[in-house]
Amino acid sequence: MAVKNEGSQHLWLTMTALGLFTFMSTLDASIVNIALPIISRDLSIPMNQATWTVAIYLIVISGLLTFFGRLGDQVGKIRIFKWGTYIFTLGSLFAGFNLGLPFLLFARVVQAVGASMTMSNSFGITTDLAPTAMRARAMSFIALFVSMGSIAGPALGGIILQYLPWSYIFWINVPVGLLAILAGSYFFPKSRPRMQHIEIDWIGSGLFFSLIVVFFLGVNLAQIIGFAAPLALVLDAVSLALLVAFISWERRVSEPLLDLSIFKTSLFTLSLIASVLVFTTNFFSNVLLPFYLENLRGFSTGKSGLYMMTIPVAMLIGAPIAGIVADKFDREYVTLVALSGLVVAMFGWRAVVGDSPMVFVVLMMALAGLGTAFFQTPNNALIMTAAPQSQLGVAGALNALARNLGMIIGTSAVTTALYLSMSNTLGHNVVSYPVGHDAVFVDGMHTAFTLGAVLVLVAWGITFVRVLMRIKAKQSEKKA
């Protein structure tokens, strides 16, 4: 289906409908993480089995994003998005029934299928509806709901778990999902059906899903048994083989799952790589700051959570401003300034020690949140604007996949850097906070944030190349 734009008056209503589901999926992720210890206790399962409720959700979403993005390009992005809201809401209802771990994992798979249908097409719908001059503002509107979900998740999850069974962390999605469905039925524009035969690349879809599963399992397992362990190396080799097989198949098939020609557009490819790098570094603070605040500074979980809210609050404030600025100025310049702020924040953590003023710590978190907001909004607009019109669904899916890849790579990279540094200092294997060795943790934290700073510098370099490309484009326009 091709989306029929019914006028700019529908834009913000449609963004609200999209945002409601974005809020719900973000809320769900943060609430589930908080509930893992309680789920482990109530289901009488070890913690490492309870974490599969998070891992399986992430794996299934990542594996199916490209498939539903491609399907959205063929049958209509709004149609796939709507069905995704139905399926996710149903999965949330199932997940609340305490019928054991296997049924909970099944329900999480159902949720993941619905979430992948919506995530893969939300960017494409926004690009279809928003005029170029308003695209960054439309993207920033979605970012607002992401920030609100991140802020509300820990607080709402804590309240629910204090007074109600863990089932309600899933059931809270049901009324929000019904509201999103109702809003979508009223606000989404009508679509015109495409008169074409639907082609599904089943082999390519299977190869890509297998690649994601093996890669994610390999990274997660390597954090437990070591990246040089034989099994971890075997999974790495299988991942590489599946990647080669996928690329080879996609080059031969007439209707591929992922038309690799999309990467020939330099602006699209560079922006996507920069997105993965920034998402990767975002998760450095997610892992390190709880250790710093709770173990090193001795703050309570509640107080630490309040401090941790600085980043999403800064993003909440920065996102709408970033959208306005990015629509008025060249988006390449805005992202370069934003990444400059992120570089300062990353290197700024090297000055943080056990007795650093909390004002300085909060300032670094706020700078990181603002830098992320001012990068993501225009960068998302650059990715979607550079993508071919016929592949907006796939482009949006790849954009969403960048976040999930950043999550798994970032978590793996920061924990590896932290624990390896502390292990080298203490002379034995360390896989948790080194009680009684605060200085060792601080050194490890500095090492990890230095790695994050290097990754942001690479993203800064990529963005600088985009700025040069923009300057050349302007010069060519003047000559023409």
FIRO-544996 format. One record per residue (C-alpha): x, y, z. Coordinates in steps of 0.5 Angstrom, whole numbers, padded with zeros to 4 digits, always signed. Layout:
! FIRO-544996
XYZ ...
This chain:
! FIRO-544996
+0000+0000+0000 +0002+0007-0001 +0000+0012+0004 -0004+0017+0002 -0002+0024+0006 -0009+0027+0008 -0006+0034+0010 -0001+0037+0015 -0007+0037+0020 -0006+0029+0021 +0001+0029+0022 +0001+0030+0029 -0005+0026+0031 -0001+0020+0027 +0005+0022+0031 +0001+0021+0037 -0002+0014+0035 +0005+0012+0033 +0008+0015+0040 +0003+0011+0044 +0006+0005+0042 +0013+0007+0042 +0012+0009+0049 +0009+0002+0051 +0014-0002+0048 +0019+0003+0051 +0016+0002+0058 +0015-0005+0057 +0023-0006+0056 +0025-0002+0063 +0019-0005+0067 +0021-0013+0065 +0028-0011+0067 +0026-0009+0074 +0022-0015+0075 +0027-0020+0074 +0029-0022+0081 +0021-0023+0083 +0020-0027+0077 +0026-0031+0078 +0023-0032+0086 +0016-0033+0084 +0017-0038+0078 +0023-0042+0082 +0028-0041+0077 +0035-0039+0077 +0036-0032+0075 +0040-0034+0069 +0034-0037+0066 +0029-0031+0068 +0034-0027+0064 +0032-0031+0058 +0025-0027+0058 +0029-0021+0056 +0034-0024+0051 +0029-0028+0047 +0025-0021+0046 +0031-0018+0044 +0033-0024+0039 +0026-0025+0036 +0025-0017+0035 +0032-0016+0032 +0031-0022+0027 +0024-0020+0024 +0025-0013+0024 +0028-0013+0016 +0023-0018+0014 +0017-0014+0017 +0020-0008+0014 +0020-0011+0007 +0013-0014+0008 +0011-0006+0010 +0014-0004+0003 +0010-0009-0001 +0003-0009+0003 +0003-0002+0007 +0007+0000+0013 +0001+0002+0016 -0003-0004+0015 +0003-0008+0018 +0004-0003+0024 -0003-0004+0026 -0003-0011+0026 +0003-0011+0030 -0001-0007+0036 -0006-0012+0036 -0001-0018+0037 +0004-0014+0042 -0003-0013+0046 -0005-0020+0046 +0002-0022+0048 +0002-0017+0054 -0004-0021+0056 -0001-0028+0055 +0005-0026+0059 +0001-0024+0065 -0002-0031+0066 +0003-0034+0071 +0003-0041+0068 +0011-0042+0068 +0017-0040+0064 +0016-0044+0058 +0009-0040+0057 +0012-0034+0059 +0017-0035+0054 +0012-0036+0049 +0008-0030+0051 +0015-0026+0050 +0016-0029+0043 +0009-0026+0041 +0010-0019+0044 +0017-0019+0040 +0013-0021+0034 +0008-0015+0035 +0014-0010+0037 +0018-0012+0031 +0012-0010+0026 +0011-0004+0029 +0019-0002+0030 +0020-0004+0023 +0015+0001+0020 +0014+0007+0025 +0020+0011+0021 +0017+0009+0014 +0011+0012+0016 +0013+0018+0019 +0018+0019+0013 +0012+0018+0008 +0007+0023+0012 +0012+0029+0014 +0014+0034+0009 +0022+0034+0009 +0022+0041+0012 +0018+0038+0018 +0021+0031+0018 +0026+0032+0024 +0021+0035+0028 +0016+0029+0027 +0022+0024+0029 +0023+0028+0035 +0016+0027+0037 +0017+0020+0037 +0023+0021+0041 +0019+0024+0046 +0015+0018+0047 +0022+0014+0048 +0024+0018+0053 +0018+0018+0057 +0017+0011+0057 +0024+0011+0060 +0023+0015+0065 +0016+0012+0067 +0019+0005+0067 +0023+0004+0073 +0018+0009+0077 +0012+0005+0075 +0015-0002+0075 +0017+0000+0082 +0010+0002+0084 +0007-0004+0081 +0012-0009+0084 +0011-0006+0091 +0003-0007+0091 +0001-0012+0086 +0004-0019+0083 +0009-0018+0077 +0004-0020+0072 +0001-0013+0072 +0008-0011+0069 +0005-0014+0063 -0002-0013+0064 -0001-0005+0064 +0001-0005+0057 -0006-0008+0055 -0010-0001+0056 -0005+0003+0053 -0005-0002+0047 -0012-0001+0046 -0012+0006+0047 -0006+0006+0041 -0011+0002+0037 -0016+0006+0038 -0012+0012+0036 -0009+0009+0030 -0016+0007+0027 -0018+0015+0028 -0012+0018+0026 -0008+0014+0021 -0009+0016+0014 -0013+0011+0009 -0008+0007+0005 -0009+0005-0003 -0007-0002-0004 -0002-0003-0009 -0003-0008-0015 +0003-0012-0015 +0005-0019-0013 +0008-0020-0006 +0015-0023-0006 +0017-0026+0000 +0025-0028+0001 +0024-0034+0005 +0031-0037+0005 +0034-0030+0006 +0029-0029+0012 +0031-0035+0015 +0039-0034+0014 +0038-0027+0017 +0034-0029+0023 +0039-0035+0024 +0045-0030+0023 +0042-0026+0029 +0040-0032+0033 +0047-0034+0033 +0051-0028+0034 +0047-0026+0040 +0047-0032+0043 +0055-0032+0042 +0056-0025+0045 +0052-0027+0051 +0055-0033+0052 +0062-0030+0051 +0061-0026+0057 +0060-0032+0061 +0065-0037+0059 +0070-0032+0055 +0071-0029+0048 +0077-0034+0047 +0073-0040+0049 +0072-0046+0044 +0065-0045+0044 +0065-0038+0043 +0069-0038+0037 +0065-0043+0034 +0059-0039+0034 +0063-0033+0032 +0065-0037+0026 +0058-0040+0025 +0056-0032+0025 +0061-0030+0020 +0059-0036+0015 +0051-0034+0016 +0053-0027+0014 +0057-0029+0008 +0051-0034+0006 +0046-0029+0007 +0050-0023+0003 +0051-0028-0003 +0044-0030-0003 +0041-0023-0003 +0046-0022-0009 +0043-0027-0013 +0035-0027-0012 +0031-0023-0016 +0026-0020-0010 +0031-0020-0004 +0029-0019+0003 +0035-0014+0003 +0036-0010-0003 +0044-0009-0002 +0044-0003-0007 +0041+0001-0001 +0048+0001+0002 +0051+0005-0004 +0048+0011-0002 +0054+0014+0002 +0049+0018+0006 +0045+0013+0008 +0051+0008+0010 +0055+0013+0014 +0049+0015+0018 +0047+0008+0020 +0054+0006+0022 +0054+0013+0026 +0048+0011+0029 +0050+0004+0031 +0056+0007+0034 +0052+0012+0038 +0047+0007+0041 +0053+0002+0043 +0056+0008+0047 +0049+0010+0050 +0049+0003+0054 +0056+0004+0057 +0053+0009+0062 +0047+0004+0063 +0052-0001+0066 +0057+0003+0069 +0053+0008+0073 +0049+0003+0077 +0056+0000+0080 +0058+0007+0081 +0052+0010+0085 +0050+0004+0089 +0057+0000+0090 +0062+0006+0090 +0058+0012+0093 +0053+0007+0097 +0047+0011+0095 +0040+0007+0095 +0037+0004+0089 +0031+0009+0089 +0036+0015+0090 +0041+0012+0084 +0035+0011+0080 +0033+0018+0081 +0040+0020+0079 +0040+0015+0073 +0033+0019+0070 +0038+0025+0069 +0039+0022+0062 +0032+0021+0059 +0030+0027+0062 +0035+0031+0058 +0033+0027+0052 +0026+0029+0054 +0028+0036+0054 +0033+0036+0048 +0029+0032+0043 +0024+0037+0041 +0029+0043+0041 +0033+0038+0037 +0028+0037+0032 +0026+0045+0031 +0034+0046+0030 +0035+0040+0025 +0029+0043+0021 +0032+0050+0020 +0039+0048+0019 +0043+0043+0016 +0042+0036+0020 +0050+0034+0018 +0052+0040+0022 +0047+0039+0028 +0049+0032+0029 +0057+0034+0029 +0056+0039+0034 +0052+0034+0038 +0057+0028+0038 +0062+0034+0040 +0058+0034+0046 +0058+0027+0047 +0066+0026+0046 +0066+0031+0052 +0062+0027+0056 +0065+0021+0055 +0072+0024+0057 +0069+0028+0062 +0068+0021+0066 +0075+0020+0066 +0075+0026+0071 +0070+0022+0076 +0072+0019+0082 +0069+0016+0088 +0068+0023+0092 +0067+0027+0086 +0061+0033+0087 +0055+0030+0085 +0053+0036+0081 +0059+0035+0076 +0056+0027+0075 +0049+0030+0074 +0052+0035+0069 +0056+0029+0065 +0049+0025+0065 +0045+0031+0062 +0051+0033+0057 +0050+0026+0055 +0043+0026+0054 +0043+0032+0051 +0048+0030+0046 +0044+0024+0044 +0038+0027+0043 +0041+0032+0039 +0044+0027+0035 +0039+0022+0034 +0033+0026+0032 +0037+0029+0026 +0041+0023+0024 +0034+0019+0024 +0032+0024+0019 +0038+0023+0015 +0037+0016+0014 +0030+0016+0012 +0031+0022+0007 +0037+0018+0004 +0033+0012+0003 +0030+0010-0003 +0022+0011-0003 +0021+0004-0005 +0025+0002+0001 +0023+0006+0007 +0020+0000+0011 +0027-0004+0010 +0031+0003+0012 +0026+0004+0018 +0028-0003+0020 +0035-0003+0019 +0035+0004+0023 +0031+0000+0029 +0036-0006+0028 +0042-0001+0030 +0039+0000+0037 +0038-0007+0038 +0045-0008+0036 +0048-0002+0040 +0045-0005+0046 +0048-0012+0045 +0055-0010+0043 +0055-0004+0048 +0053-0008+0054 +0058-0014+0051 +0064-0008+0050 +0063-0005+0057 +0063-0011+0061 +0069-0014+0058 +0073-0007+0058 +0071-0006+0066 +0072-0014+0068 +0078-0015+0064 +0081-0008+0067 +0080-0010+0074 +0082-0017+0073 +0089-0015+0070 +0090-0010+0076 +0088-0015+0082 +0091-0021+0078 +0085-0026+0078 +0078-0026+0074 +0073-0021+0076 +0066-0021+0074 +0063-0017+0079 +0064-0011+0083 +0071-0011+0087 +0068-0010+0094 +0074-0007+0098 +0078-0005+0092 +0074+0002+0090 +0080+0005+0086 +0080-0002+0082 +0073+0000+0080 +0075+0007+0078 +0080+0005+0074 +0076+0000+0070 +0071+0005+0069 +0076+0010+0066 +0078+0005+0062 +0071+0003+0059 +0069+0010+0058 +0076+0011+0054 +0073+0006+0050 +0067+0009+0049 +0070+0016+0048 +0074+0012+0042 +0068+0010+0039 +0064+0016+0039 +0070+0020+0036 +0070+0015+0030 +0062+0017+0030 +0065+0024+0030 +0069+0023+0024 +0064+0019+0020 +0059+0025+0021 +0065+0030+0019 +0065+0026+0013 +0058+0028+0012 +0059+0035+0013 +0064+0035+0008 +0059+0032+0003 +0054+0037+0005 +0059+0042+0003 +0061+0039-0004 +0053+0038-0005 +0052+0046-0004 +0058+0048-0008 +0055+0044-0014 +0048+0047-0013 +0051+0054-0013 +0055+0052-0020 +0048+0049-0023 
